[in-house]
Amino acid sequence: MEEDEKEARALVVDTNVLISAMMRSEGITRIAFLFLANDPSNRMLCPRIVTEEIERNYAEIARRAHAPPKLIRAGLDELLTRMTMVDESEFSAWMAGSRTLVNDENDTSFAALAVKSSPSVIVTYDKAGYREEELRKSGVLVLTPVEALKHTGVELSDIDIRRRRKGDAIAVIARILALVGIKKKHDAK
């Protein structure tokens, strides 16, 4: 298989990362998510059931974000356009075995999708919900969004998000997209 035909790395995004990315358009989670999603060597995946969970909790998410539900909806829509939502029927054969890979039964669908898509990464803020050593044996890493960035070879200092001012989100995203191009050229050498 040639370099440009290499299969993309599967990143399975946990609900807590999606909610965090929805809540702050200029937050580190949204920026990490956008970088990872815009890197063509990544495939962003999520069990479809997550959208149902978020739909049920819009009011609470909006309240915690101190934002109108319409704004939260727009944030979710933006994130979902960069992901593939996967029906449980596509990874149901891995569900039973994946129950032993999690500490929290609610995380089983993420583990099953990640094992099916292995090698893969589960991107989550709830690493304690997963049995990392067991997942690693199945070709799955469990990383926070910042760790996932580092795993792809990007340091936070590369995208200079620590020193940005409010309102600079477009400039930061432009920098992210430029870095994706730079990284791809470097990887091709």
C-alpha positions in Angstrom: 0.0 0.0 0.0 1.4 3.4 -1.0 1.9 6.3 1.5 -1.1 8.3 0.2 -3.3 5.1 0.3 -2.5 4.3 3.9 -5.6 3.8 6.0 -6.4 6.6 8.4 -6.0 6.1 12.1 -9.3 5.6 13.9 -10.1 8.0 16.7 -13.2 7.0 18.7 -14.5 10.1 20.5 -16.1 9.7 23.9 -19.2 11.7 24.8 -17.4 13.8 27.4 -15.0 15.1 24.7 -17.9 16.1 22.4 -19.7 17.9 25.2 -16.6 19.7 26.2 -15.9 20.7 22.6 -19.5 21.9 22.2 -19.4 24.1 25.3 -16.4 26.4 24.4 -15.8 27.3 20.8 -12.3 28.6 21.7 -11.5 26.0 24.4 -8.6 23.5 24.2 -10.9 20.6 23.6 -12.5 22.2 20.5 -9.1 23.2 19.1 -7.7 19.7 19.7 -10.8 18.2 18.2 -10.6 20.4 15.1 -6.9 19.7 14.6 -7.5 15.9 14.9 -10.6 16.0 12.7 -8.8 18.1 9.9 -5.8 15.8 9.8 -6.5 13.5 6.9 -4.6 10.6 8.6 -7.4 10.5 11.2 -10.9 9.0 11.0 -13.1 10.5 13.7 -15.7 7.9 14.8 -18.4 7.9 17.4 -21.3 5.5 18.3 -24.5 7.0 16.9 -26.2 6.5 20.3 -24.1 9.5 21.6 -26.2 12.0 19.6 -29.3 10.6 21.4 -27.6 11.1 24.8 -26.6 14.7 23.9 -30.1 15.5 22.5 -31.6 14.4 25.9 -29.2 16.7 27.8 -29.2 19.8 25.6 -30.8 22.0 28.3 -28.3 20.9 31.0 -25.3 21.4 28.6 -26.5 24.8 27.6 -27.0 25.8 31.3 -23.5 24.7 32.3 -22.0 26.4 29.3 -24.0 29.6 30.0 -25.0 29.6 26.4 -28.3 29.4 24.5 -29.3 25.9 23.3 -29.2 27.2 19.7 -25.5 28.0 20.1 -24.8 24.6 21.7 -26.7 22.9 18.8 -24.6 24.8 16.3 -21.4 23.6 18.0 -22.6 20.0 17.9 -23.6 20.3 14.3 -20.1 21.7 13.5 -18.4 18.8 15.3 -20.6 16.1 13.8 -19.8 17.2 10.2 -16.3 16.1 10.9 -17.2 12.7 12.3 -18.6 9.4 11.1 -21.5 8.3 13.4 -21.5 4.5 13.5 -24.6 2.4 14.1 -24.3 -0.2 16.9 -25.2 -2.9 14.4 -21.7 -2.3 12.8 -19.8 -3.2 16.0 -22.4 -5.3 17.9 -20.3 -8.4 17.4 -17.6 -6.8 19.6 -20.0 -5.6 22.4 -19.9 -8.7 24.6 -16.1 -9.0 24.6 -15.7 -5.3 25.2 -17.5 -5.4 28.5 -14.3 -6.8 30.0 -12.3 -3.8 28.6 -14.2 -1.1 30.6 -14.7 -0.2 34.2 -17.9 1.6 33.4 -20.6 -0.3 31.5 -21.6 2.9 29.7 -18.2 3.0 27.9 -18.7 -0.5 26.3 -19.9 0.9 22.9 -16.8 3.1 22.7 -14.5 0.1 23.5 -16.3 -2.1 21.0 -16.1 0.4 18.2 -12.4 1.0 19.0 -11.6 -2.7 19.0 -13.5 -3.2 15.7 -11.5 -0.3 14.2 -8.1 -1.3 15.7 -5.5 0.0 15.6 -7.3 2.9 17.2 -7.4 5.5 19.9 -10.3 6.3 22.3 -10.2 10.0 22.9 -11.7 10.7 26.4 -11.4 12.6 29.6 -12.6 9.6 31.5 -9.5 7.3 31.2 -10.5 5.6 34.5 -13.6 4.2 32.7 -11.4 2.0 30.5 -9.0 -0.9 31.2 -6.0 0.6 29.3 -3.7 -2.4 29.6 -6.4 -4.8 28.2 -7.3 -2.4 25.4 -3.7 -2.0 24.5 -3.5 -5.7 23.9 -6.3 -5.2 21.3 -4.5 -2.4 19.6 -6.4 0.4 21.3 -4.9 3.4 23.2 -6.9 5.5 25.6 -5.8 9.2 25.4 -7.1 12.6 26.4 -7.5 15.1 23.5 -4.1 16.7 24.3 -2.4 13.3 24.5 -4.0 12.4 21.2 -2.5 15.6 19.7 0.9 14.6 21.0 0.4 11.1 19.7 0.0 12.5 16.2 3.2 14.5 16.7 1.8 17.9 17.6 2.7 19.8 20.7 0.4 22.5 22.1 3.2 25.0 21.6 3.0 24.2 17.8 -0.4 25.7 17.6 0.2 28.4 20.2 -3.2 28.1 21.8 -2.0 29.0 25.3 -1.3 32.6 24.4 -4.2 33.4 22.2 -6.7 36.1 22.9 -10.5 35.7 22.9 -11.7 36.1 19.4 -8.6 34.5 17.8 -10.3 31.2 17.1 -10.3 31.6 13.3 -6.6 32.4 13.4 -5.9 29.4 15.6 -7.9 27.1 13.3 -6.0 28.5 10.2 -2.8 27.7 12.0 -4.0 24.2 12.8 -4.9 23.6 9.1 -1.5 25.0 8.1 0.2 22.6 10.5 -1.7 19.6 9.1 -0.2 20.5 5.7 3.3 21.0 7.2 3.0 17.7 9.1 1.9 15.8 5.9 4.8 17.2 3.9 7.2 16.2 6.7 5.7 12.7 6.9 6.0 12.2 3.2 9.8 12.8 3.2 
